[in-house]
């Protein structure tokens, strides 16, 4: 049984899309205020699932505040930071 090239590409598109979209371990909330890319956050500083972290653009990873409750942190995100959601 032969599969046409266009049908093969359509069949292959869904698994590729699923893999690419599942690579994000966290999301950046209010990303319009963040001029860098999400890859600027080292893996060990990504918040745990269900938690958030305020991430300041001009601070080193060691100077970032600890992760915490998303509902509390989202109320206090300064202009020079973003909220990372695990």
C-alpha positions as CSV (number, residue, x, y, z in Angstrom):
1,X,0.0,0.0,0.0
2,X,1.4,3.4,-1.0
3,X,0.7,6.6,0.8
4,X,0.9,9.8,-1.2
5,X,3.5,12.3,-0.1
6,X,0.8,14.9,0.8
7,X,-1.1,12.4,2.9
8,X,2.1,11.3,4.6
9,X,2.9,14.9,5.5
10,X,-0.5,15.4,6.9
11,X,-0.2,12.2,9.0
12,X,3.2,13.3,10.3
13,X,2.2,16.8,11.1
14,X,0.1,16.0,14.2
15,X,2.7,14.0,16.1
16,X,5.4,16.6,15.3
17,X,3.1,19.4,16.6
18,X,2.4,17.4,19.8
19,X,6.1,16.9,20.5
20,X,7.0,20.5,19.9
21,X,4.2,21.9,22.0
22,X,4.8,19.5,24.9
23,X,8.5,20.6,25.3
24,X,7.5,23.7,27.3
25,X,7.8,22.8,31.0
26,X,6.4,26.1,32.1
27,X,4.7,29.2,30.7
28,X,5.6,32.9,30.9
29,X,2.6,34.9,31.9
30,X,2.5,38.5,30.6
31,X,5.2,37.6,28.0
32,X,4.7,40.9,26.3
33,X,6.7,42.5,29.1
34,X,9.6,40.1,28.6
35,X,12.1,41.0,26.0
36,X,14.2,37.8,26.2
37,X,13.3,34.3,25.4
38,X,12.0,31.7,27.8
39,X,15.2,29.7,27.3
40,X,16.9,32.4,29.4
41,X,15.5,30.6,32.5
42,X,17.8,27.7,33.6
43,X,15.9,24.4,34.1
44,X,16.7,24.3,37.8
45,X,14.9,27.6,38.3
46,X,11.7,26.7,36.6
47,X,8.8,26.5,39.1
48,X,7.4,23.2,40.1
49,X,4.0,22.2,38.6
50,X,1.3,24.2,40.3
51,X,3.7,26.9,41.5
52,X,4.9,30.2,40.1
53,X,7.9,32.4,40.3
54,X,8.5,36.1,39.7
55,X,11.4,36.3,37.3
56,X,13.3,39.6,37.0
57,X,14.9,40.3,33.6
58,X,18.0,42.0,34.9
59,X,18.9,39.7,37.7
60,X,21.1,36.6,37.8
61,X,19.3,33.3,38.5
62,X,20.8,33.2,42.0
63,X,19.1,36.6,42.7
64,X,15.6,35.5,41.8
65,X,12.9,35.1,44.4
66,X,11.7,31.7,45.4
67,X,8.7,30.0,43.9
68,X,5.3,30.4,45.6
69,X,1.6,30.4,45.3
70,X,0.5,31.7,41.8
71,X,-2.7,33.5,43.1
72,X,-0.6,35.6,45.5
73,X,2.4,36.2,43.1
74,X,0.3,37.3,40.1
75,X,-0.9,40.3,42.1
76,X,2.6,41.7,42.6
77,X,4.5,41.3,39.3
78,X,6.6,44.5,38.8
79,X,7.1,46.0,35.3
80,X,10.6,44.7,35.1
81,X,9.6,41.1,35.7
82,X,7.4,38.3,34.5
83,X,5.5,35.5,36.2
84,X,6.7,32.0,35.4
85,X,4.1,29.3,35.8
86,X,5.2,25.7,36.4
